[in-house]
């Protein structure tokens, strides 16, 4: 990493072009400003959004790019105005590292929706320097966008909550869906979906997993504790479930029809879109009108909600299912994630990797 007092460099793995292949990369870190926290990275999760970015699937990628936005590390230096953290604290950094701090959204704990938010990677700071993510040895981040990892929580467990976990928690929190006794469904059982099952069950909900095949039935029911499992192509079972759900959390990051799932919602039910899809989705309006149903979306979560989900997992003694790998395995991990060959989140052991 280089000493804090001297040369400020970080070693990481970066994509250079839309092939998305990651290779070693060394770059300069900014000086630790008055509001900044200098972090030695311990580990970082791998997310589908990282793949969208490194492969320029959304048409907005800038190279070289160090991905990673589920970062856990140890504070090694703080700026003179930092009051929330101390050296040696274990902290987390999620999807954004900046915002205007002065708009109505920022002032009401909704900074993730700020029009001037700064992404953790594939973006630029206000001074024009590119942001780089957590697949690297160090980061310097504004204290506003850093959260405290609860004492005793494993770094790899905290990592998976900083995007996947808060992405599910935020809409449940915002739309008043945290009360017990609700009937909900998780569409798609990947990294975000498995978090959805765990969080909804811990809130006291009856949880159904909806998937395109029976492949994950045993996993959903026996290991994650879901109450029911629906295969979307099973017309008979889907008809039985019509008008039975208060909400559906749609985590599928690929084009898919909406009508089969809208029919499962009760009056005033909500279909909450979380997956990033770059093709238009379609539905016929009576599916919504005749049940006063809502199709809505939610984007990660606020810093307040990110801290809350960490504390929630600690209080409920929950854990996420992760596979820890070293940095030299990252390109293979990306290949496997594209095939959904992971249970359910890759976390890269940055601290234990060679650069």
C-alpha positions as a LaTeX table, in Angstrom:
\begin{tabular}{lrrr}
\hline
Residue & $x$ (\AA) & $y$ (\AA) & $z$ (\AA) \\
\hline
Unk1 & 0.00 & 0.00 & 0.00 \\
Unk2 & 2.88 & 2.37 & 0.76 \\
Unk3 & 3.14 & 4.22 & 4.03 \\
Unk4 & 0.44 & 6.64 & 5.04 \\
Unk5 & 3.02 & 9.39 & 5.56 \\
Unk6 & 4.89 & 8.82 & 2.30 \\
Unk7 & 4.01 & 7.53 & $-1.12$ \\
Unk8 & 0.27 & 6.96 & $-1.39$ \\
Unk9 & $-0.27$ & 4.17 & $-3.84$ \\
Unk10 & $-2.61$ & 1.23 & $-4.05$ \\
Unk11 & $-2.15$ & $-2.09$ & $-5.79$ \\
Unk12 & $-5.23$ & $-3.64$ & $-7.30$ \\
Unk13 & $-6.71$ & $-5.58$ & $-10.18$ \\
Unk14 & $-8.21$ & $-3.54$ & $-13.02$ \\
Unk15 & $-10.05$ & $-4.03$ & $-16.30$ \\
Unk16 & $-8.46$ & $-2.26$ & $-19.27$ \\
Unk17 & $-11.16$ & $-2.85$ & $-21.90$ \\
Unk18 & $-14.65$ & $-4.36$ & $-22.38$ \\
Unk19 & $-13.26$ & $-7.89$ & $-22.26$ \\
Unk20 & $-13.55$ & $-7.40$ & $-18.51$ \\
Unk21 & $-10.34$ & $-9.29$ & $-17.82$ \\
Unk22 & $-8.72$ & $-8.07$ & $-14.61$ \\
Unk23 & $-4.96$ & $-7.78$ & $-14.21$ \\
Unk24 & $-2.57$ & $-6.09$ & $-11.73$ \\
Unk25 & $-2.67$ & $-2.30$ & $-11.61$ \\
Unk26 & $-0.96$ & 0.27 & $-9.40$ \\
Unk27 & $-2.24$ & 3.82 & $-9.00$ \\
Unk28 & $-2.02$ & 6.91 & $-6.81$ \\
Unk29 & $-4.39$ & 7.53 & $-3.92$ \\
Unk30 & $-5.47$ & 11.03 & $-3.02$ \\
Unk31 & $-4.16$ & 12.61 & 0.15 \\
Unk32 & $-6.31$ & 12.10 & 3.25 \\
Unk33 & $-8.44$ & 15.26 & 3.46 \\
Unk34 & $-10.07$ & 16.71 & 6.59 \\
Unk35 & $-13.23$ & 14.58 & 6.18 \\
Unk36 & $-11.50$ & 11.47 & 4.83 \\
Unk37 & $-10.84$ & 8.00 & 6.17 \\
Unk38 & $-7.83$ & 6.10 & 4.81 \\
Unk39 & $-8.68$ & 2.38 & 4.75 \\
Unk40 & $-6.53$ & $-0.73$ & 4.37 \\
Unk41 & $-8.79$ & $-3.13$ & 2.50 \\
Unk42 & $-9.39$ & $-6.53$ & 4.11 \\
Unk43 & $-11.91$ & $-7.99$ & 1.66 \\
Unk44 & $-14.38$ & $-7.03$ & $-1.04$ \\
Unk45 & $-17.46$ & $-8.73$ & $-2.48$ \\
Unk46 & $-18.10$ & $-9.42$ & $-6.16$ \\
Unk47 & $-21.46$ & $-8.23$ & $-7.57$ \\
Unk48 & $-23.27$ & $-8.57$ & $-10.91$ \\
Unk49 & $-22.96$ & $-4.80$ & $-11.25$ \\
Unk50 & $-19.18$ & $-5.21$ & $-11.30$ \\
Unk51 & $-19.58$ & $-7.38$ & $-14.39$ \\
Unk52 & $-21.88$ & $-4.82$ & $-16.06$ \\
Unk53 & $-19.21$ & $-2.18$ & $-15.44$ \\
Unk54 & $-16.03$ & $-3.99$ & $-16.40$ \\
Unk55 & $-17.63$ & $-5.26$ & $-19.63$ \\
Unk56 & $-19.20$ & $-1.89$ & $-20.50$ \\
Unk57 & $-22.63$ & $-3.50$ & $-20.69$ \\
Unk58 & $-24.29$ & $-0.21$ & $-19.75$ \\
Unk59 & $-22.17$ & 1.83 & $-22.16$ \\
Unk60 & $-20.65$ & 4.06 & $-19.46$ \\
Unk61 & $-17.35$ & 2.38 & $-18.58$ \\
Unk62 & $-14.02$ & 4.15 & $-18.24$ \\
Unk63 & $-10.72$ & 2.30 & $-18.15$ \\
Unk64 & $-8.55$ & 1.31 & $-16.39$ \\
Unk65 & $-11.20$ & 0.37 & $-13.82$ \\
Unk66 & $-10.75$ & $-1.30$ & $-10.44$ \\
Unk67 & $-14.15$ & $-2.83$ & $-9.55$ \\
Unk68 & $-15.57$ & $-3.70$ & $-6.15$ \\
Unk69 & $-18.14$ & $-1.87$ & $-4.01$ \\
Unk70 & $-18.64$ & $-4.19$ & $-1.02$ \\
Unk71 & $-15.48$ & $-3.16$ & 0.79 \\
Unk72 & $-14.45$ & $-3.96$ & 4.36 \\
Unk73 & $-11.21$ & $-2.66$ & 5.77 \\
Unk74 & $-9.33$ & $-1.24$ & 8.72 \\
Unk75 & $-8.90$ & 2.48 & 9.29 \\
Unk76 & $-5.22$ & 3.46 & 9.16 \\
Unk77 & $-5.56$ & 7.24 & 9.15 \\
Unk78 & $-8.30$ & 9.83 & 9.67 \\
Unk79 & $-8.61$ & 13.46 & 8.62 \\
Unk80 & $-8.59$ & 16.23 & 11.20 \\
Unk81 & $-12.39$ & 16.69 & 11.06 \\
Unk82 & $-13.30$ & 13.02 & 11.28 \\
Unk83 & $-15.29$ & 12.28 & 14.43 \\
Unk84 & $-17.12$ & 9.04 & 13.63 \\
Unk85 & $-14.12$ & 6.72 & 13.28 \\
Unk86 & $-10.80$ & 5.94 & 14.88 \\
Unk87 & $-7.64$ & 4.29 & 13.64 \\
Unk88 & $-8.01$ & 0.46 & 13.75 \\
Unk89 & $-11.81$ & 0.56 & 13.43 \\
Unk90 & $-13.18$ & $-2.04$ & 11.02 \\
Unk91 & $-15.40$ & $-0.25$ & 8.54 \\
Unk92 & $-17.37$ & $-0.76$ & 5.35 \\
Unk93 & $-17.77$ & 1.12 & 2.07 \\
Unk94 & $-20.65$ & 0.40 & $-0.29$ \\
Unk95 & $-21.76$ & 1.58 & $-3.73$ \\
Unk96 & $-21.23$ & 5.34 & $-3.41$ \\
Unk97 & $-18.41$ & 7.47 & $-1.99$ \\
Unk98 & $-19.78$ & 10.95 & $-2.55$ \\
Unk99 & $-22.78$ & 13.22 & $-3.12$ \\
Unk100 & $-23.56$ & 16.94 & $-3.04$ \\
Unk101 & $-24.52$ & 16.73 & 0.66 \\
Unk102 & $-26.79$ & 19.77 & 0.31 \\
Unk103 & $-29.84$ & 18.74 & $-1.75$ \\
Unk104 & $-33.14$ & 17.67 & $-0.22$ \\
Unk105 & $-32.28$ & 14.01 & $-0.82$ \\
Unk106 & $-28.91$ & 14.23 & 0.89 \\
Unk107 & $-30.36$ & 16.12 & 3.84 \\
Unk108 & $-33.04$ & 13.46 & 4.43 \\
Unk109 & $-30.85$ & 10.33 & 4.42 \\
Unk110 & $-31.54$ & 9.49 & 0.79 \\
Unk111 & $-28.13$ & 10.38 & $-0.60$ \\
Unk112 & $-28.13$ & 7.33 & $-2.88$ \\
Unk113 & $-30.68$ & 9.21 & $-5.01$ \\
Unk114 & $-28.64$ & 12.42 & $-5.17$ \\
Unk115 & $-28.22$ & 13.54 & $-8.78$ \\
Unk116 & $-24.55$ & 14.22 & $-8.02$ \\
Unk117 & $-23.73$ & 10.96 & $-6.27$ \\
Unk118 & $-20.26$ & 9.57 & $-6.88$ \\
Unk119 & $-19.93$ & 5.85 & $-7.51$ \\
Unk120 & $-17.29$ & 3.88 & $-5.64$ \\
Unk121 & $-15.66$ & 3.00 & $-8.94$ \\
Unk122 & $-16.02$ & 3.97 & $-12.62$ \\
Unk123 & $-16.67$ & 7.59 & $-11.67$ \\
Unk124 & $-14.72$ & 10.76 & $-10.88$ \\
Unk125 & $-14.31$ & 12.80 & $-7.71$ \\
Unk126 & $-15.07$ & 16.52 & $-7.77$ \\
Unk127 & $-11.38$ & 17.18 & $-8.49$ \\
Unk128 & $-11.50$ & 15.01 & $-11.62$ \\
Unk129 & $-9.56$ & 12.09 & $-10.18$ \\
Unk130 & $-11.10$ & 8.70 & $-11.11$ \\
Unk131 & $-12.67$ & 6.60 & $-8.36$ \\
Unk132 & $-11.36$ & 3.06 & $-7.97$ \\
Unk133 & $-13.04$ & 0.24 & $-6.08$ \\
Unk134 & $-12.24$ & $-2.32$ & $-3.44$ \\
Unk135 & $-10.29$ & $-4.92$ & $-5.41$ \\
Unk136 & $-7.22$ & $-3.07$ & $-4.21$ \\
Unk137 & $-5.10$ & $-2.70$ & $-1.12$ \\
Unk138 & $-6.35$ & 0.70 & 0.02 \\
Unk139 & $-9.00$ & 3.42 & $-0.38$ \\
Unk140 & $-9.50$ & 6.98 & 0.82 \\
Unk141 & $-13.19$ & 7.74 & 1.44 \\
Unk142 & $-15.24$ & 10.63 & 2.83 \\
Unk143 & $-16.42$ & 9.66 & 6.34 \\
Unk144 & $-20.05$ & 10.31 & 5.34 \\
Unk145 & $-19.88$ & 7.22 & 3.10 \\
Unk146 & $-18.24$ & 4.87 & 5.60 \\
Unk147 & $-20.07$ & 2.64 & 8.09 \\
Unk148 & $-18.89$ & 0.90 & 11.24 \\
Unk149 & $-18.77$ & $-2.89$ & 11.15 \\
Unk150 & $-20.21$ & $-4.23$ & 14.43 \\
Unk151 & $-17.70$ & $-5.72$ & 16.83 \\
Unk152 & $-17.32$ & $-9.45$ & 16.32 \\
Unk153 & $-18.80$ & $-9.53$ & 12.81 \\
Unk154 & $-16.56$ & $-11.35$ & 10.33 \\
Unk155 & $-15.27$ & $-9.10$ & 7.54 \\
Unk156 & $-16.55$ & $-11.40$ & 4.78 \\
Unk157 & $-20.01$ & $-11.41$ & 6.36 \\
Unk158 & $-20.13$ & $-7.63$ & 6.57 \\
Unk159 & $-18.95$ & $-7.31$ & 2.97 \\
Unk160 & $-21.97$ & $-9.09$ & 1.52 \\
Unk161 & $-24.35$ & $-6.70$ & 3.30 \\
Unk162 & $-22.93$ & $-3.48$ & 1.86 \\
Unk163 & $-24.71$ & $-3.90$ & $-1.48$ \\
Unk164 & $-26.74$ & $-7.12$ & $-1.63$ \\
Unk165 & $-28.01$ & $-6.89$ & 1.94 \\
Unk166 & $-28.97$ & $-3.23$ & 2.00 \\
Unk167 & $-30.47$ & $-3.47$ & $-1.49$ \\
Unk168 & $-33.14$ & $-5.82$ & $-0.09$ \\
Unk169 & $-33.47$ & $-4.14$ & 3.29 \\
Unk170 & $-34.06$ & $-0.63$ & 1.92 \\
Unk171 & $-37.37$ & $-1.26$ & 0.06 \\
Unk172 & $-38.73$ & $-3.36$ & 2.92 \\
Unk173 & $-37.93$ & $-0.44$ & 5.19 \\
Unk174 & $-39.18$ & 2.33 & 2.90 \\
Unk175 & $-42.44$ & 0.70 & 1.80 \\
Unk176 & $-43.53$ & $-0.27$ & 5.31 \\
Unk177 & $-42.90$ & $-3.96$ & 4.81 \\
Unk178 & $-40.96$ & $-4.69$ & 7.99 \\
Unk179 & $-43.99$ & $-5.66$ & 10.10 \\
Unk180 & $-44.38$ & $-9.36$ & 10.88 \\
Unk181 & $-47.05$ & $-11.58$ & 9.34 \\
Unk182 & $-46.69$ & $-10.42$ & 5.74 \\
Unk183 & $-46.55$ & $-12.83$ & 2.82 \\
Unk184 & $-43.76$ & $-12.07$ & 0.41 \\
Unk185 & $-41.81$ & $-13.66$ & $-2.40$ \\
Unk186 & $-38.26$ & $-13.46$ & $-3.65$ \\
Unk187 & $-37.95$ & $-13.81$ & $-7.41$ \\
Unk188 & $-34.51$ & $-15.18$ & $-8.28$ \\
Unk189 & $-32.25$ & $-16.90$ & $-5.77$ \\
Unk190 & $-28.84$ & $-15.37$ & $-6.34$ \\
Unk191 & $-26.65$ & $-13.15$ & $-4.19$ \\
Unk192 & $-29.37$ & $-10.55$ & $-3.57$ \\
Unk193 & $-32.19$ & $-13.13$ & $-3.51$ \\
Unk194 & $-30.66$ & $-15.25$ & $-0.78$ \\
Unk195 & $-30.29$ & $-12.09$ & 1.31 \\
Unk196 & $-33.96$ & $-11.39$ & 0.70 \\
Unk197 & $-35.00$ & $-14.76$ & 2.09 \\
Unk198 & $-32.89$ & $-14.33$ & 5.22 \\
Unk199 & $-34.03$ & $-10.78$ & 5.93 \\
Unk200 & $-37.73$ & $-11.43$ & 5.25 \\
Unk201 & $-37.73$ & $-14.56$ & 7.43 \\
Unk202 & $-36.02$ & $-12.65$ & 10.24 \\
Unk203 & $-38.80$ & $-10.05$ & 10.00 \\
Unk204 & $-41.40$ & $-12.78$ & 10.54 \\
Unk205 & $-42.71$ & $-13.05$ & 6.99 \\
Unk206 & $-44.03$ & $-16.10$ & 5.15 \\
Unk207 & $-41.50$ & $-16.31$ & 2.31 \\
Unk208 & $-41.90$ & $-17.95$ & $-1.09$ \\
Unk209 & $-38.99$ & $-18.34$ & $-3.48$ \\
Unk210 & $-39.91$ & $-18.12$ & $-7.16$ \\
Unk211 & $-37.48$ & $-19.60$ & $-9.66$ \\
Unk212 & $-37.42$ & $-20.80$ & $-13.26$ \\
Unk213 & $-36.59$ & $-24.40$ & $-12.31$ \\
Unk214 & $-36.52$ & $-26.86$ & $-9.40$ \\
Unk215 & $-32.74$ & $-26.62$ & $-9.22$ \\
Unk216 & $-32.69$ & $-24.54$ & $-6.03$ \\
Unk217 & $-35.74$ & $-25.97$ & $-4.26$ \\
Unk218 & $-33.82$ & $-27.90$ & $-1.61$ \\
Unk219 & $-31.48$ & $-24.97$ & $-1.03$ \\
Unk220 & $-34.36$ & $-22.53$ & $-0.60$ \\
Unk221 & $-36.48$ & $-24.68$ & 1.70 \\
Unk222 & $-33.96$ & $-26.70$ & 3.69 \\
Unk223 & $-30.97$ & $-24.37$ & 3.93 \\
Unk224 & $-32.36$ & $-20.85$ & 3.70 \\
Unk225 & $-35.64$ & $-21.57$ & 5.49 \\
Unk226 & $-38.12$ & $-20.40$ & 2.85 \\
Unk227 & $-41.72$ & $-21.49$ & 3.45 \\
Unk228 & $-42.66$ & $-22.29$ & $-0.14$ \\
Unk229 & $-41.12$ & $-22.67$ & $-3.57$ \\
Unk230 & $-42.73$ & $-21.89$ & $-6.90$ \\
Unk231 & $-41.46$ & $-22.81$ & $-10.35$ \\
Unk232 & $-42.64$ & $-20.07$ & $-12.68$ \\
Unk233 & $-43.38$ & $-22.52$ & $-15.52$ \\
Unk234 & $-45.65$ & $-24.67$ & $-13.31$ \\
Unk235 & $-49.01$ & $-23.20$ & $-14.39$ \\
Unk236 & $-51.06$ & $-25.14$ & $-11.87$ \\
Unk237 & $-49.01$ & $-24.04$ & $-8.87$ \\
Unk238 & $-48.80$ & $-20.46$ & $-10.14$ \\
Unk239 & $-52.61$ & $-20.34$ & $-10.43$ \\
Unk240 & $-52.93$ & $-21.61$ & $-6.86$ \\
Unk241 & $-50.77$ & $-18.71$ & $-5.71$ \\
Unk242 & $-52.79$ & $-15.98$ & $-7.45$ \\
Unk243 & $-53.75$ & $-13.06$ & $-5.18$ \\
Unk244 & $-51.71$ & $-14.37$ & $-2.25$ \\
Unk245 & $-48.69$ & $-12.07$ & $-1.82$ \\
Unk246 & $-48.21$ & $-8.67$ & $-0.21$ \\
Unk247 & $-45.00$ & $-8.07$ & $-2.13$ \\
Unk248 & $-42.54$ & $-9.60$ & $-4.56$ \\
Unk249 & $-38.89$ & $-8.60$ & $-4.57$ \\
Unk250 & $-37.66$ & $-9.12$ & $-8.14$ \\
Unk251 & $-33.89$ & $-9.66$ & $-8.13$ \\
Unk252 & $-33.53$ & $-11.07$ & $-11.65$ \\
Unk253 & $-30.86$ & $-9.10$ & $-13.61$ \\
Unk254 & $-32.12$ & $-10.22$ & $-17.03$ \\
Unk255 & $-35.12$ & $-9.62$ & $-19.28$ \\
Unk256 & $-38.25$ & $-11.50$ & $-18.13$ \\
Unk257 & $-42.06$ & $-11.15$ & $-18.31$ \\
Unk258 & $-43.87$ & $-9.39$ & $-15.47$ \\
Unk259 & $-47.47$ & $-10.56$ & $-15.93$ \\
Unk260 & $-47.06$ & $-13.99$ & $-14.27$ \\
Unk261 & $-45.81$ & $-12.33$ & $-11.10$ \\
Unk262 & $-48.23$ & $-9.40$ & $-11.03$ \\
Unk263 & $-51.08$ & $-11.92$ & $-10.86$ \\
Unk264 & $-49.69$ & $-13.30$ & $-7.59$ \\
Unk265 & $-50.06$ & $-9.99$ & $-5.77$ \\
Unk266 & $-52.96$ & $-9.13$ & $-3.49$ \\
Unk267 & $-54.86$ & $-5.86$ & $-3.74$ \\
Unk268 & $-52.31$ & $-3.06$ & $-3.24$ \\
Unk269 & $-49.45$ & $-5.52$ & $-3.61$ \\
Unk270 & $-46.03$ & $-4.32$ & $-4.70$ \\
Unk271 & $-43.62$ & $-5.70$ & $-7.29$ \\
Unk272 & $-40.25$ & $-4.22$ & $-6.35$ \\
Unk273 & $-37.61$ & $-4.26$ & $-9.07$ \\
Unk274 & $-33.99$ & $-4.58$ & $-7.96$ \\
Unk275 & $-32.23$ & $-6.17$ & $-10.93$ \\
Unk276 & $-30.36$ & $-3.97$ & $-13.43$ \\
Unk277 & $-31.82$ & $-4.70$ & $-16.88$ \\
Unk278 & $-30.89$ & $-2.75$ & $-20.01$ \\
Unk279 & $-33.85$ & $-3.94$ & $-22.13$ \\
Unk280 & $-37.43$ & $-2.61$ & $-21.76$ \\
Unk281 & $-39.87$ & $-4.72$ & $-19.74$ \\
Unk282 & $-43.55$ & $-5.01$ & $-20.65$ \\
Unk283 & $-46.87$ & $-5.65$ & $-18.95$ \\
Unk284 & $-50.54$ & $-5.09$ & $-19.80$ \\
Unk285 & $-52.08$ & $-2.31$ & $-17.74$ \\
Unk286 & $-55.16$ & $-4.21$ & $-16.45$ \\
Unk287 & $-52.77$ & $-6.42$ & $-14.47$ \\
Unk288 & $-51.95$ & $-3.34$ & $-12.42$ \\
Unk289 & $-55.20$ & $-1.35$ & $-12.60$ \\
Unk290 & $-57.56$ & $-4.11$ & $-11.47$ \\
Unk291 & $-55.62$ & $-4.73$ & $-8.28$ \\
Unk292 & $-54.30$ & $-1.23$ & $-7.58$ \\
Unk293 & $-50.90$ & $-2.87$ & $-7.74$ \\
Unk294 & $-47.57$ & $-1.10$ & $-7.81$ \\
Unk295 & $-44.54$ & $-1.75$ & $-9.94$ \\
Unk296 & $-41.68$ & 0.13 & $-8.36$ \\
Unk297 & $-37.94$ & 0.02 & $-7.93$ \\
Unk298 & $-35.34$ & 0.60 & $-5.28$ \\
Unk299 & $-31.67$ & 1.48 & $-5.50$ \\
Unk300 & $-29.21$ & 0.13 & $-2.90$ \\
Unk301 & $-29.88$ & 2.00 & 0.37 \\
Unk302 & $-28.88$ & 5.05 & 2.36 \\
Unk303 & $-25.86$ & 5.16 & 4.62 \\
Unk304 & $-28.29$ & 5.07 & 7.56 \\
Unk305 & $-29.92$ & 1.91 & 6.19 \\
Unk306 & $-26.52$ & 0.36 & 5.49 \\
Unk307 & $-25.58$ & 0.77 & 9.14 \\
Unk308 & $-28.99$ & $-0.59$ & 10.14 \\
Unk309 & $-28.65$ & $-3.79$ & 8.12 \\
Unk310 & $-25.25$ & $-4.50$ & 9.66 \\
Unk311 & $-26.74$ & $-4.08$ & 13.13 \\
Unk312 & $-29.81$ & $-6.12$ & 12.15 \\
Unk313 & $-27.68$ & $-9.09$ & 11.07 \\
Unk314 & $-25.66$ & $-8.84$ & 14.28 \\
Unk315 & $-28.78$ & $-8.63$ & 16.49 \\
Unk316 & $-30.55$ & $-11.52$ & 14.73 \\
Unk317 & $-27.35$ & $-13.60$ & 14.57 \\
Unk318 & $-27.79$ & $-14.01$ & 10.82 \\
Unk319 & $-25.12$ & $-14.96$ & 8.32 \\
Unk320 & $-24.91$ & $-14.83$ & 4.55 \\
Unk321 & $-23.59$ & $-17.65$ & 2.39 \\
Unk322 & $-20.30$ & $-16.60$ & 0.82 \\
Unk323 & $-17.39$ & $-18.22$ & $-0.97$ \\
Unk324 & $-14.08$ & $-16.57$ & $-0.13$ \\
Unk325 & $-11.43$ & $-16.52$ & $-2.87$ \\
Unk326 & $-8.05$ & $-14.91$ & $-3.43$ \\
Unk327 & $-7.45$ & $-12.16$ & $-5.97$ \\
Unk328 & $-5.66$ & $-14.49$ & $-8.37$ \\
Unk329 & $-8.98$ & $-16.33$ & $-8.77$ \\
Unk330 & $-10.98$ & $-13.21$ & $-9.62$ \\
Unk331 & $-11.34$ & $-13.82$ & $-13.37$ \\
Unk332 & $-12.55$ & $-17.36$ & $-12.75$ \\
Unk333 & $-14.96$ & $-16.05$ & $-10.13$ \\
Unk334 & $-16.36$ & $-13.59$ & $-12.68$ \\
Unk335 & $-16.89$ & $-16.43$ & $-15.17$ \\
Unk336 & $-18.67$ & $-18.47$ & $-12.53$ \\
Unk337 & $-20.84$ & $-15.57$ & $-11.39$ \\
Unk338 & $-22.00$ & $-15.04$ & $-14.99$ \\
Unk339 & $-23.18$ & $-18.67$ & $-14.92$ \\
Unk340 & $-24.73$ & $-18.24$ & $-11.45$ \\
Unk341 & $-22.27$ & $-20.83$ & $-10.19$ \\
Unk342 & $-21.85$ & $-19.51$ & $-6.64$ \\
Unk343 & $-23.62$ & $-19.94$ & $-3.28$ \\
Unk344 & $-24.33$ & $-17.04$ & $-3.09$ \\
Unk345 & $-21.71$ & $-14.33$ & $-3.00$ \\
Unk346 & $-18.03$ & $-14.29$ & $-3.87$ \\
Unk347 & $-15.89$ & $-12.33$ & $-1.43$ \\
Unk348 & $-12.28$ & $-11.65$ & $-2.36$ \\
Unk349 & $-9.72$ & $-11.95$ & 0.45 \\
Unk350 & $-7.74$ & $-8.88$ & $-0.52$ \\
Unk351 & $-5.62$ & $-8.82$ & 2.63 \\
Unk352 & $-4.47$ & $-12.41$ & 2.06 \\
Unk353 & $-3.78$ & $-12.03$ & $-1.67$ \\
Unk354 & $-0.53$ & $-11.36$ & $-3.48$ \\
Unk355 & $-0.26$ & $-8.36$ & $-5.81$ \\
\hline
\end{tabular}
